[in-house]
Amino acid sequence: MRKNLVIIFLLALLLPGCSEYNKMLKSTDVNQKFDYAKKMFEQRKYTQCATLLQDVVKVLKGTDKAEESLYLLGLSNYENKDYMSASTYFKTYYTHYPKGKYTELARFYSGYGCYLDSPEPQLDQTETYKAIEELQKFLDYHPQSDKVAIAQNAIFELQDKLVQKEIDNAQLYYNLGNYMGNNYQSAVIVAQNALKNYPYTKHKEQLQLIILKAKFQEANQSVDEKKSERFREVVDEYYSFINDYPDTRNRKEADNILKIASKYVKD
């Protein structure tokens, strides 16, 4: 009985709010609807806020509330973790108001929302590229913003995610070996392109190690007349790797590669 009374009491508290919200949904008073949407945002009721703003944002276009309504629509979707919709509204805002009151924040949240929505490396990375593009535009347009460091770090993380995808691809080629073709060469090409495109990645050592190992395996499985030349490349790759990472935890493996390769290299 006591439990039922608590439920009834809670419903009594909630129903007036629900009734007021439903009343606003049906209202034709655009200004009143907008003000109530702002109230919903302040109460962190982002779904209700976004629903109300979707009804009024087009009607308010050209008024003194147009900018705020569009930006708030983007922000309510952002806070509701609907980053795709948020980015669309933010882009619409800074496109229509390139010098608007909220342009800097709209550009930032447009990119940062895509960053938060970026998938795992093994999945399609369209959203990751989009996030990098949006965040870079933000940096280009607002180099003095207090959010520059956040945007830069986000870009670095996104780039490392793209590099990780390339590492996975290179490793896959390496694991395939000579199955249906020279996959070691493909592993080298993928890893080298990743280093070229992302020279400051934190995964640089891992990429260089894949190159060293792939070149070694390619040389080791070559016909005799090509072994000397290819093992010379392995030796060169070894010294390049060790010069960059003298204290690598992979030193033993690299040294063993050098030991074998050196037997085939003519002075």
C-alpha positions as CSV (number, residue, x, y, z in Angstrom):
1,M,0.0,0.0,0.0
2,R,2.8,2.4,0.9
3,K,4.6,1.6,-2.3
4,N,1.5,2.4,-4.3
5,L,1.2,5.8,-2.5
6,V,4.8,6.6,-3.5
7,I,4.1,5.9,-7.1
8,I,0.9,8.0,-7.1
9,F,2.8,10.8,-5.5
10,L,5.6,10.7,-8.1
11,L,3.0,10.6,-10.9
12,A,1.3,13.6,-9.4
13,L,4.6,15.5,-9.5
14,L,5.4,14.4,-13.1
15,L,2.0,14.8,-14.7
16,P,1.8,18.6,-14.6
17,G,5.2,18.8,-16.3
18,C,4.1,16.4,-19.0
19,S,0.8,18.2,-19.4
20,E,2.6,21.5,-19.8
21,Y,5.1,20.0,-22.4
22,N,2.3,18.5,-24.4
23,K,0.5,21.8,-24.4
24,M,3.6,23.5,-25.7
25,L,3.9,20.9,-28.5
26,K,0.4,21.9,-29.7
27,S,0.9,25.6,-29.2
28,T,1.1,27.9,-32.2
29,D,2.8,30.7,-30.2
30,V,6.3,30.4,-31.6
31,N,8.0,32.7,-29.1
32,Q,6.4,30.9,-26.2
33,K,7.5,27.6,-27.6
34,F,11.0,28.8,-28.0
35,D,11.2,30.1,-24.4
36,Y,9.9,26.8,-23.1
37,A,12.5,24.9,-25.2
38,K,15.2,27.0,-23.5
39,K,13.6,26.1,-20.2
40,M,13.8,22.4,-21.1
41,F,17.5,22.8,-22.1
42,E,18.3,24.4,-18.7
43,Q,16.6,21.4,-17.0
44,R,18.7,19.0,-19.2
45,K,15.6,17.7,-20.9
46,Y,17.4,17.7,-24.3
47,T,15.0,15.5,-26.2
48,Q,12.0,17.7,-25.4
49,C,14.1,20.8,-26.2
50,A,15.1,19.4,-29.6
51,T,11.6,18.4,-30.4
52,L,10.2,21.8,-29.7
53,L,13.0,23.6,-31.5
54,Q,12.5,21.5,-34.6
55,D,9.0,23.0,-34.8
56,V,10.1,26.6,-34.5
57,V,13.6,26.9,-36.0
58,K,12.4,27.5,-39.5
59,V,9.6,29.9,-38.4
60,L,12.1,32.0,-36.4
61,K,14.4,32.3,-39.4
62,G,15.1,36.0,-40.1
63,T,14.1,37.0,-36.5
64,D,16.4,38.0,-33.6
65,K,16.0,34.5,-32.2
66,A,17.0,32.7,-35.4
67,E,20.7,32.2,-34.4
68,E,20.1,31.1,-30.9
69,S,17.3,28.7,-31.9
70,L,19.5,27.0,-34.5
71,Y,22.5,26.8,-32.3
72,L,20.5,25.5,-29.3
73,L,19.0,22.8,-31.6
74,G,22.4,21.6,-32.4
75,L,23.5,21.7,-28.8
76,S,20.5,19.9,-27.5
77,N,21.2,17.1,-30.0
78,Y,24.8,17.1,-29.0
79,E,24.0,16.8,-25.3
80,N,21.6,14.0,-26.2
81,K,24.5,12.2,-27.9
82,D,22.9,12.4,-31.3
83,Y,26.2,13.7,-32.7
84,M,25.3,13.1,-36.4
85,S,22.2,15.4,-36.2
86,A,24.1,17.8,-34.0
87,S,26.9,18.2,-36.5
88,T,24.4,18.8,-39.3
89,Y,22.7,21.6,-37.3
90,F,26.0,23.2,-36.3
91,K,27.2,23.2,-39.9
92,T,24.0,24.8,-41.0
93,Y,24.5,27.4,-38.3
94,Y,28.1,28.4,-39.2
95,T,27.3,28.3,-42.9
96,H,24.4,30.7,-42.5
97,Y,26.1,32.8,-39.8
98,P,29.9,32.8,-40.5
99,K,30.4,35.7,-38.1
100,G,27.6,34.8,-35.7
101,K,27.6,34.9,-32.0
102,Y,28.0,31.1,-31.7
103,T,30.1,30.4,-34.8
104,E,33.2,29.4,-32.9
105,L,31.4,27.0,-30.7
106,A,29.3,25.6,-33.6
107,R,32.5,24.8,-35.6
108,F,34.1,23.2,-32.5
109,Y,31.1,21.0,-31.5
110,S,30.5,20.0,-35.2
111,G,33.9,18.5,-35.3
112,Y,34.1,17.2,-31.7
113,G,30.8,15.5,-32.0
114,C,32.1,13.6,-35.0
115,Y,35.2,12.7,-33.0
116,L,33.0,11.3,-30.2
117,D,31.0,9.4,-32.8
118,S,34.1,8.0,-34.6
119,P,34.0,4.2,-34.8
120,E,36.5,1.5,-33.9
121,P,39.5,1.1,-36.3
122,Q,38.2,-2.1,-37.9
123,L,35.0,-0.3,-39.0
124,D,34.4,2.2,-41.8
125,Q,36.2,5.4,-41.0
126,T,34.1,7.9,-42.9
127,E,33.1,9.6,-39.7
128,T,36.7,9.8,-38.6
129,Y,37.8,11.6,-41.7
130,K,34.8,13.9,-41.3
131,A,35.8,14.7,-37.7
132,I,39.4,15.5,-38.7
133,E,38.1,17.8,-41.5
134,E,35.7,19.7,-39.2
135,L,38.2,20.0,-36.4
136,Q,40.9,21.3,-38.8
137,K,38.5,23.9,-40.2
138,F,37.8,25.0,-36.6
139,L,41.6,25.4,-36.0
140,D,42.0,27.3,-39.3
141,Y,39.2,29.7,-38.5
142,H,39.8,30.1,-34.7
143,P,43.5,29.6,-34.0
144,Q,43.2,31.7,-30.8
145,S,40.3,29.8,-29.3
146,D,40.6,28.3,-25.8
147,K,39.5,25.0,-27.3
148,V,42.5,24.7,-29.7
149,A,44.4,22.2,-27.5
150,I,41.3,20.0,-27.2
151,A,40.8,20.0,-31.0
152,Q,44.4,19.3,-31.7
153,N,44.5,16.3,-29.3
154,A,41.3,15.0,-30.8
155,I,42.8,15.2,-34.3
156,F,45.9,13.3,-33.1
157,E,43.7,10.6,-31.6
158,L,41.7,10.3,-34.8
159,Q,44.8,10.1,-36.9
160,D,46.2,7.3,-34.7
161,K,42.9,5.5,-35.2
162,L,43.4,5.7,-38.9
163,V,47.0,4.5,-38.5
164,Q,45.8,1.6,-36.4
165,K,43.6,0.5,-39.3
166,E,46.6,0.7,-41.6
167,I,48.6,-1.4,-39.1
168,D,45.9,-4.0,-39.1
169,N,45.9,-4.1,-42.9
170,A,49.7,-4.3,-43.0
171,Q,49.7,-7.1,-40.4
172,L,47.0,-9.0,-42.4
173,Y,49.2,-8.8,-45.5
174,Y,52.2,-10.0,-43.5
175,N,50.3,-12.9,-42.0
176,L,49.1,-13.9,-45.5
177,G,52.8,-14.2,-46.6
178,N,53.1,-15.6,-50.2
179,Y,49.5,-16.8,-50.3
180,M,48.2,-15.9,-53.8
181,G,50.9,-13.4,-54.4
182,N,53.7,-11.4,-52.7
183,N,51.8,-10.1,-49.6
184,Y,55.0,-9.1,-47.9
185,Q,55.5,-6.4,-50.4
186,S,51.9,-5.2,-49.9
187,A,52.6,-5.1,-46.1
188,V,55.6,-2.9,-46.7
189,I,53.7,-0.5,-49.0
190,V,50.8,-0.1,-46.6
191,A,53.1,0.6,-43.7
192,Q,55.3,3.0,-45.7
193,N,52.2,5.0,-46.8
194,A,51.0,5.2,-43.2
195,L,54.4,6.6,-42.1
196,K,54.3,9.1,-45.0
197,N,50.7,10.2,-44.3
198,Y,51.1,10.3,-40.5
199,P,54.8,11.0,-39.7
200,Y,54.1,11.9,-36.1
201,T,52.0,8.9,-35.1
202,K,52.7,7.2,-31.8
203,H,52.6,3.9,-33.8
204,K,55.7,4.8,-35.8
205,E,57.9,2.1,-34.2
206,Q,55.3,-0.6,-34.9
207,L,55.0,0.4,-38.5
208,Q,58.8,0.3,-39.0
209,L,59.0,-3.1,-37.4
210,I,56.4,-4.5,-39.7
211,I,58.5,-3.1,-42.7
212,L,61.7,-4.7,-41.3
213,K,60.0,-8.1,-40.7
214,A,58.1,-8.1,-44.1
215,K,61.3,-7.3,-46.0
216,F,63.2,-10.0,-44.1
217,Q,60.5,-12.6,-44.9
218,E,60.4,-11.5,-48.6
219,A,64.2,-11.8,-48.8
220,N,64.3,-15.1,-47.0
221,Q,61.7,-16.7,-49.3
222,S,63.2,-15.3,-52.5
223,V,65.0,-17.3,-55.2
224,D,68.8,-17.5,-54.7
225,E,69.7,-14.8,-57.3
226,K,67.6,-12.2,-55.5
227,K,68.6,-13.0,-51.9
228,S,71.7,-10.9,-51.8
229,E,70.0,-7.7,-53.0
230,R,67.0,-8.1,-50.9
231,F,68.9,-8.9,-47.7
232,R,71.0,-5.8,-48.3
233,E,67.7,-3.9,-48.0
234,V,66.9,-5.7,-44.8
235,V,70.3,-4.7,-43.3
236,D,69.6,-1.1,-44.3
237,E,66.1,-1.3,-42.8
238,Y,67.6,-2.8,-39.6
239,Y,70.0,0.1,-39.0
240,S,67.3,2.7,-39.8
241,F,65.0,1.0,-37.2
242,I,67.7,0.7,-34.5
243,N,68.9,4.3,-35.0
244,D,65.4,5.5,-34.4
245,Y,64.7,3.0,-31.5
246,P,68.0,1.9,-29.9
247,D,66.2,0.8,-26.7
248,T,63.3,-1.0,-28.4
249,R,61.8,-4.0,-26.7
250,N,62.0,-5.7,-30.0
251,R,65.8,-5.4,-30.1
252,K,66.4,-9.2,-29.8
253,E,64.1,-9.9,-32.7
254,A,65.7,-7.2,-34.9
255,D,69.2,-8.3,-34.0
256,N,68.4,-11.9,-35.0
257,I,67.1,-10.6,-38.4
258,L,70.4,-8.7,-38.9
259,K,72.4,-11.8,-38.0
260,I,70.7,-13.9,-40.6
261,A,70.6,-11.2,-43.3
262,S,74.3,-10.4,-42.9
263,K,75.2,-13.9,-44.0
264,Y,73.8,-13.2,-47.5
265,V,75.2,-9.7,-48.0
266,K,78.4,-9.5,-49.9
267,D,81.0,-6.9,-48.8
